[in-house]
Amino acid sequence: MVGVKPMRWNDIRISALGGTLCSIWASFSLGDVAQTVLTAALGTIVSCVTSTLLRRYVKKRSN
């Protein structure tokens, strides 16, 4: 074929990566993402509150 350049190795890798990312992106739903965000936020809040309460408890016990 005249005027057609063969694909370079970087072009093939980028194409494969793009296809993989598109297929992964299509498998996520907004509900899954929202649930993950809310679960992470709740875990962060519980961790912070637990650390604060434990710090106060240890401080009272040492006095």
Secondary structure as the mmCIF struct_conf table of DSSP 4:
data_model
#
loop_
_struct_conf.conf_type_id
_struct_conf.id
_struct_conf.beg_label_comp_id
_struct_conf.beg_label_asym_id
_struct_conf.beg_label_seq_id
_struct_conf.end_label_comp_id
_struct_conf.end_label_asym_id
_struct_conf.end_label_seq_id
TURN_TY1_P TURN_TY1_P1 VAL A 2 GLY A 3
HELX_LH_PP_P HELX_LH_PP_P1 VAL A 4 ARG A 8
HELX_RH_AL_P HELX_RH_AL_P1 TRP A 9 SER A 27
HELX_RH_AL_P HELX_RH_AL_P2 LEU A 30 SER A 62
#
